[in-house]
């Protein structure tokens, strides 16, 4: 079965947005919502919906996740548990997709989508169901969404309106952002800016 192309940015483009948002959460003390560890970048919305990007070498990556409200795909054990027809999210996929998919099930129980990046573009298995990715609306897909989420997490904590130029600079800096750039967006007395910078720097690896 032929794989279906998916219109998503390359992992190198996702990295800066992911890192900037992780810096905000890390500074606020909510670092479990977005972080990087060797070989894996994690994002969740705090409501049980999540995505993990696995870096599998040679410029390739696998994006795995689920939206428990809008994923209509039931993969492996989920099909049995919910008594639904299974969607094979690995149909036609190369072998290197499987380990991240299994890892996602082990960490989060259910997986609604599995996308593979071959170094040039993203692909998924062929199916006609909603897999929940678009409803997840993650910060790493585009700068506008990332900026919206950064402002949402900061605006009620700072006395002055958040400056769009400072947010744009934070996202552009990404994993290389500085304490000063983070302070320009989130100058909150009880936030740990050093923890935020460390969270962003973790995306360098």
C-alpha positions in Angstrom: 0.0 0.0 0.0 1.4 3.4 -1.0 2.1 5.9 1.7 0.3 9.3 1.7 2.3 12.5 1.9 1.7 14.8 4.9 2.2 18.6 4.6 4.3 19.3 7.7 7.6 21.3 8.2 10.9 19.5 8.5 12.0 18.6 12.1 14.7 21.2 11.8 12.0 23.8 11.4 9.8 22.4 14.1 12.8 22.5 16.6 12.8 26.3 17.2 9.1 26.6 17.9 9.2 23.5 20.2 12.2 24.8 22.0 10.7 28.3 22.5 7.5 26.9 23.9 9.5 24.5 26.1 11.4 27.5 27.5 8.1 29.2 28.6 6.8 26.1 30.2 10.2 25.3 31.8 10.4 28.8 33.3 6.9 28.6 34.7 7.6 25.2 36.3 5.4 23.2 33.9 8.3 21.6 32.0 6.5 18.2 31.6 4.3 19.8 28.9 7.1 20.3 26.4 10.7 19.0 26.6 13.5 17.3 24.8 15.5 14.3 25.8 18.0 12.4 23.8 16.3 11.2 20.7 12.8 12.4 21.6 10.9 15.7 21.8 7.6 15.7 23.7 4.6 17.9 23.6 1.2 17.7 25.3 -1.7 20.0 26.0 -2.2 19.0 29.6 -5.5 17.3 28.7 -4.3 13.9 27.6 -3.5 14.8 24.0 0.1 14.5 23.0 2.8 14.1 20.3 6.4 12.7 20.4 8.9 13.3 17.7 11.6 10.6 17.6 14.9 11.3 15.9 15.9 8.0 14.4 19.2 8.9 12.6 20.2 9.8 9.0 18.0 12.8 9.1 14.8 10.8 9.6 12.2 11.2 12.3 8.9 9.6 13.4 6.0 11.7 14.8 3.7 9.7 17.1 0.7 10.9 19.1 -3.0 11.0 19.9 -5.9 13.2 20.5 -8.2 11.2 22.7 -11.3 13.3 21.7 -10.8 13.4 17.9 -8.6 10.5 16.9 -10.9 8.1 15.0 -8.0 5.7 14.3 -7.7 2.6 16.6 -4.2 1.1 16.4 -3.4 -2.4 17.7 -4.5 -2.8 21.4 -6.8 0.3 21.1 -9.0 -1.5 18.5 -9.5 -4.4 20.9 -10.1 -2.3 23.9 -12.7 0.0 22.2 -14.1 -2.9 20.0 -13.4 -0.9 16.9 -12.0 -1.8 13.5 -8.2 -1.4 13.6 -6.4 1.2 11.5 -2.9 -0.1 10.6 -0.9 3.1 11.1 2.2 1.2 9.9 0.7 -0.1 6.6 3.3 0.3 3.9 5.7 2.0 6.2 9.5 1.1 6.5 10.6 -0.9 9.5 12.1 2.2 11.3 8.6 3.6 12.0 7.7 0.7 14.3 9.9 1.3 17.4 8.7 4.9 17.9 5.0 3.7 17.5 5.5 1.0 20.1 7.3 3.4 22.4 4.3 5.8 22.1 1.9 3.0 23.1 4.1 2.1 26.1 4.3 5.7 27.3 0.8 6.9 26.5 -1.3 3.8 26.0 -3.1 4.8 22.7 -1.6 6.1 19.5 -3.8 7.8 16.9 -1.2 8.8 14.3 2.3 7.8 13.1 4.0 10.0 10.5 7.5 9.3 9.2 10.0 11.8 7.8 12.5 10.3 5.4 14.8 13.3 5.3 12.8 15.1 2.6 9.1 14.9 3.5 6.6 13.4 5.9 4.4 10.4 5.1 1.6 8.4 6.7 -0.2 5.1 6.1 -3.3 5.3 3.8 -6.6 5.7 5.6 -9.6 8.0 5.3 -10.3 8.6 9.0 -9.5 11.6 11.1 -6.4 10.7 13.1 -6.6 13.7 15.5 -3.4 15.4 14.5 -5.1 18.6 13.1 -7.3 18.9 16.2 -4.2 18.7 18.4 -3.0 21.9 16.8 0.5 21.7 18.2 2.8 24.7 18.7 5.5 23.2 16.4 3.6 23.4 13.2 3.7 27.1 12.5 5.1 30.3 14.0 1.7 31.9 14.4 0.4 29.0 16.6 3.5 29.0 18.6 3.3 32.7 19.2 -0.4 32.4 20.3 0.5 29.7 22.8 3.5 31.6 24.2 1.3 34.7 24.7 -1.5 32.7 26.2 0.9 31.2 28.9 2.4 34.6 29.7 -0.1 37.4 29.2 -1.8 37.0 32.6 1.5 36.9 34.5 3.1 40.1 33.3 1.9 43.7 33.9 2.4 44.9 30.3 1.2 43.5 27.0 3.5 40.9 25.6 5.5 42.4 22.7 5.1 40.5 19.4 8.6 41.3 18.3 10.0 39.8 21.5 7.9 36.6 20.9 9.1 36.4 17.3 12.7 36.8 18.4 12.3 34.0 21.0 10.9 31.6 18.4 13.5 32.5 15.9 16.3 31.9 18.4 14.7 28.5 19.4 17.2 26.2 21.0 19.8 29.0 21.1 17.6 31.5 22.9 19.2 33.5 25.7 18.1 34.5 29.2 17.6 38.1 28.0 15.4 37.0 25.1 13.3 34.9 27.5 13.1 37.8 30.0 11.8 40.1 27.2 8.8 37.8 26.9 8.3 36.4 30.4 9.8 38.8 33.0 7.9 37.2 35.9 9.5 37.4 39.4 8.9 33.8 40.5 9.6 32.2 37.1 12.9 30.4 36.7 14.4 31.8 33.5 17.5 29.6 33.8 15.3 26.5 33.8 13.6 27.9 30.7 16.9 28.4 28.9 18.0 24.9 29.9 14.7 23.5 28.5 15.3 25.2 25.2 19.0 24.2 25.0 18.0 20.5 25.4 16.7 20.7 21.8 20.2 21.2 20.5 21.0 17.5 20.9 
